[in-house]
């Protein structure tokens, strides 16, 4: 399995281009290619050269006259030295092996990027957006969840939204063929490639590279059965990569198609299940509302009241939609929306995202201490574990990214946590100290590396979460 510090061997790169690697190795190669500019460039050169050779080979075959008759089998004479025969067979075996590796990728693609995009856009217009679809956004090893369609105004996503706007890529509906086509059609110069991905279900990956603009490459993956966009990877020119995909939780909870049977007697619908506090927290988590936004959840009798402060009208509508299916929930909004300043430093943005996630984990720990968590019904306990798992994975990802941003790793030892509640407050304290150090360093001259031990302390606290990953 390749690591970021090694490069893909030539044979593995060819096998990847022909989608002949096992699924696990294909995934590992995908991750490596996202991070390694050199291997990515080698892959594009390989695909371009092989496509040119395939066109030349087909043209050459068309110009050749047909053979005068059936070819006679080749045979070595008895006078040939035995070592020469061994050499000939060895060369033949090597040639056959080379053909076995290269022939699958020499076939020219049967579809073009423009053709696939046109089919996908037609399907999108016919079927309309999937209801309540959620996107998982991964950037610099940080995870967010947002509605698939709409202008997400979460403060945690303000810097990412500005990136999309600067690159002129649709932030309202980014995981769509329409968004990809709109960006691609404005490029003065571009290079397209189409890869057919095999697996449990066939997919097409359309990659477009350009030498102009904030985006260097965008790769959209379409499901072959219905041309639905299932993944979009945007690589910015400053080496930041953003991956958009459908939220697995929403896919798993999608309702099955209705079936009707004439013989089956009609049954009364079961009474709606009472909304729990965790149902509300999970819905807010699904739109990223627990990542730094001023929101409170309070119960009064059978009613749960969600109070959010300082949100604009668009964000308020996202709250209403996320909570609309939960009975017994009231939503209140207070205060005016404040202006969200553009993020001027990627380290400031990174620090704020870590702080928001640490604060969310600490709030859950305060609300659900160990004894209360153990007393939860199984369904609610599973909801809580899912939210905690998202935050822990996001913080662990930040722990992997932080040494790169600081230019050094942690020098001390860390003590792994036995339960997530005991980690939450120390992680929040370290994140707050680091955020203050970053803000001070930025105010003193825009330094990307804050002085002091705050970075090392945060690294050790984040490392303590490793034992919690399930």
N, C-alpha and C positions, 0 to 999 in steps of 0.2 A: 504494500500500500504506500503510495507516494506521500512524502511530507513536504511542507512548504520550503524546506531547505534542500530538497533534491528535485531533479527534473525527471519528467516522464521519459522512459527509454523509447527509441524509435519504434520498436515493434509494438509496445503498449499504445503509443500514440496512433499508430495505424489501426490497431484493433479498436480503439476508442472511436475513431472516425467511421469505422464500419459497424459500430454498435455491437461488437462481438465479445466484449468483456462481460463477465458475470455482473449481475445487477449491483452487488456490493462494490465491485471494483469500478463500475461505471460511476456510481455516486461519489466514490473517493476521488476519481479523476475529475469529475465535475467541480468539486470543491477546490482541488489543486489548481485547475485552470482558471477559476475565478480569482485566485490570489497570485498566480505566476504569469507575469507579462511575457516572459521568454517562451514558455511552453505554449501559451495562447497564440503567439505570433508564429511559432513553428507549425501549429495545427492549421492556421489559416493558409500558410504557404503550402502545406501538404495538400489540403483540400483543393486549392487553386491549381496546383501543378497536376494533380490527378484528373481533375475535370478537363483541363486543357489536353492532357494526353488522351483521355477517353474520346474527346471530340476528334482529335487528330487520327486516332486508331479507326474510328468509324468511317471517317472520310477516306482514309487509305484503303479500307476494305471495299468501299463502294467503287473505287477506281481500278481495283485489281480485276483482271479477267478471271473467269472460272477455271478451275484446274482441268487439264486435258483428259484426265481419267482418275480412277481411284488410286490413292497413294499406296504403294507397296510397303509392307512393314520393314523397318530398318533392322539390319542384323550385322553383327560384327564378324568379320572373317576369322577363320581358324588361325590364320597367320599372325593375327594381332597379338602383341605381348599381353600376358595376363594382367600386369600392373596397369596397362593402358585401359583394359576393360574395366578394371576396378575404378580407375579414375573417371571413366565415362559415366558409369552408373552413379558414382558419388555426385558428379556434376548434375546429372539428370534429377537425382533426388533433391538436390539443393534448389534446382529450378522449379520443381513441382511444389516444394515448400514455399518458395517465394510467391508462386502464383496463388497458392492457397491463401496467403496473407493478403495479397494486393488485389486479386480479382474482384472481391465484393465491393471495394471502394472505387473501382474504375468505372462502374456503371454510372452514367450521368444521371442527375436527379430527374425524376419524372414530373416534378411540379416546381413552379417558381414561387418566389416570395410573394410577388404581386397576385398570383392566382390564388394562393392560400389565403392571403389577407382578404381578398374580395369575397371568397366563400365564407370566411369567418364573419365578416361584417354583415353579409346578407343574413346569416343565421342569427346574429345578435339583434338585427332590426326586426326579424320575424318573431323571435321568441321573447324579446324584452329582457330586462334584468331579472336575475333570480331573486325571489323575495328574501329580504333580511340577510342577504349574503354578507359575510364578514371576510376581511382580508387579514392575513398575518404579514406584518412588515418586519423584515430583518435588515438591520444596518449596523455594521461594525460590531457584530455579535450581540446587539441589543434587539429585543423582541417587542413589538407593539401589535395591538389588534385594533382595527378601525373598520367602519362601515365600508362596503365595497364601492358605494356610490354616494357622493355628497362631499361638501367641503369640510373636512374634519378640522375643527378649530382647537383641538387639544393643545395646550401650551407645550407638552412634551414633543409634539410633532411640528412645532413652528419652524424650526430650522430645516427640517426635511421638506416641508411644504415650500419654503423659499427656494430650495434647490430645484424642485420640480418646476416652479414658476420661472426661474432663471433659465432653465434648460428648455422651456416651452413644451413641457410634457404634461399632459392632462392630469391634474391632481384630483379632479372630481371623480373620474372613473379610470384609474390607471391600469387595472388588469383587464384590458379589453383590446380587441383587434383595432377598434376605431381609434383609440389613443395612440397605439403604435403606428398606425397608418398616417395619422395626422402629423406626428413628429417626423416620420420617415419622408413624407411627401414634400416637406419644406427643405430638405437637405440639398445643398448645391452639389455635393459629391458624396457618394455612398458606395459601399460594397456589401452585397447580400450573400448569404449562404443558407442552405436548407439542409437540415439533418433529420433523417428518419430514426426515431428512437423506438426500439423494440422492448417489450417487457410484458407485464400483465395486460396492458392495452397499448396499442400503437399510438405514438405521438409525433408531431412535427415540431422541430425547433427552428424558428426563423431568426437569424442573427444579422443585424445591420451595423456595420462599422462606418465611422466617418472621421474626418480629420478636422472638422469645424464644430464649434459649439461646445457647451459644457459637458455634453455626453459623448463618450468615446465609442460606446457599443451598447446596444440593447438587444436582448435575446428573449423572444416571446415563444412560449410553448403552447401548442394547440392540441387538444385531444382529437385524434383522427376520426373517431366515431361521430362526433357532432360539431367539430371545429370550435369547441369552447376553449377560451383562454384559461389555462390552469396555473401558469407561472409566468412571471416577467422579471428579468434580471437586468438592472440598469447599472452600467459601470461608468462612473464619472471620470473626467480627465484628471482629477486629483487623486485617483486610485480608490475613492470611496465606492463601495458596491452596495446597492439596495436590491433586496429580493422580495418580490411580492408573490404571495400564493394564497389559495383559499384556506381559511382557518379550518384545520382538521376537525375541531369540535363541531363546527357547523355542518361539515360533510357527514360526520358520523350521526348527527341528530336529524338529518334530513328525513322528512316523512316518506314512507314507502308508498308506491302508487296504490290507489284505492282499488279494491276488487269487490265485485258484487255477485251475489249468488241468489237466484230466484227462490231456492229452497230454504235459505237461511232465514229464520224469523228475526224480525226487527228487535233490537235490544235498546233499552234506554241508555242514553249516554251517561257515563259515570260523572258524579259531581266534581266540579273543578277542585283541584288540590289547593289547599291554603298556601298562600305565598309566604315563604320564610325570609328572614333577613338575608340569608345567604343567596337566595334566588335573586334578590335585588343587587347584592354585591357582585354576583356573577355577571348580571346584565351590565352593570356599570363597568366592570372589568373588561367586558367585551368591546366597549367603545373607548377604552383607555381613560375613563373618567377617574380611575383611582391612581393615576400617575401625575399627581401634583395639582389637581383641580380642587377648589374649596367646595366640597360636597359632604353633607351629613345625612345619615340614615337613622331615623328614630321611630320607635313603635309606640302607638297609643291605642290600647285595646286590640281590635282586629285590623287597624289601619297602620300601614307603614308610610311614613312621610320622607320623601327625598328632597332636601333643600340644597340648591346650588347657587353660588354667588358669582356675579361678575361675568356671566356668559353672554355672548352675542346671540342674535335670533337664530342663526344657523345651528349653533351648538345646542341651543335649547331644543330645537326640533329633533336633533339626534337623541337627546335624552328622552323626549316624549316617545319616539319610535322604539327605543330600546326597552322601555318600561311598559309599553302599551298593552302587552299580552299578560301582564301580571295582575291578577285581581287584588283589590284592596290596597293599591299603591297610589299615593297622591304625590304629585311633583310640584314644587314651588321654586320660583326663581327670585332672587333678590339682588339689588345693586345693578349698576350699569357695567357694561363690558369695557374693560380697559384696553388700551392699545398694546399689542404685543410687539415689542421691538424685535427687529431682525437680529438674528444671532451672527455676531461678527467673528467668532472664533470657534473652530470645531471642537477644541478642548473644553470651552465653556459649555457648548451644547452637550458634549459627552458627560460632563460633570453634572449638569442639570438632570439628564436622563437617569443617571445612576442614583442621584439623590431622590428623584421622584419614585423610583422603584423601591429603594430602601425605605422610604417613608410609608409606602403602601404596605410593605411587609410588616413594618413595626406597628402600623395601625391594626392589621389583622391579629398580630400577637397580643396586642392590648385588649382587643375585642373578644378573642378566643384563646384564653390561657389553656394550658394542657388539660386541666380537669374538665373545662367546659367542652373542649374539642372531643374528649373521650365520651362524653355524654350525648353527643349529637347522634341523631338517627343516621343509618347508613347512607341514605341519599344525600343528606346535607353534608355529611362528612366527606363524601366523594367530591362534592362541589368545592368545599374548602381546600381539599388536597390538590385539586386541579388549579385553583387560583394560586396557591402557594408554590406549586411546581413551576408555573409560568414565571413568577417573580424570582425564584431561586435560579432557574436556568438563565434568565436575563442577567442576573447579577454575576453568575459564574462566567457568562460570556464577556461581561465587562472586565472581570478579573483576567481573562486571557488577552484582552485588548489593551489594558492599562500599561503593561510593561513596554509595549511598542510606543505608546504615546509619551511615556516618561523617559524612555531610553535606558531603563534599568529594571531589574526585578526586585523581589523582596529578599532581604538578607537575614531576617529573623526566622523563628519557627512559629507555626500556627497550631492552635489546638482545635481539632474538629469538633463541631457541635453535635450533641446527641439528639436534640430535638430542635425544630426550627425556631420555636419561640425564644430560646435562650440566645440565638444568634441575632435576632432582629434589632434589638436596641443597640448593641455594640456596632453593628454594621451601619445603622443610621448615624450614630455619633461620628464614626470615621468618615462617612460620606459628607456629613455637614462640615467637618474640619477641612476636608479636601476641597469642597466647593468654595469655602472662604479663601483658601490659599490660591485657588485658581483665579477667583475674582480679584484678589489683591495683585497677583502677578500680571493679570491682564490690564488692570488699571495703571500699573506702573510701567507699561510699555508693550503690552501685547505679547508677553513671553508665553510660549507654548508649554513650558516646563516649570511649574511652580516650585519655589524653594521650600526647604523644610522637610520634615519627615512625614507629612500628611499623606503623600502618595504611598510610601512604604506601609504605613499603618493601615490604609485602605486595602492594599493588596493582601495583607495578612488577614484582615477581617473577611474579605471576600473568599480567601482560600479556606477559611473555616467552614464554609458552606458545602465543601466538596462531599462530605460524608452524607449529605441530605439528598443528593441527586438519586432519583429512583427511576 
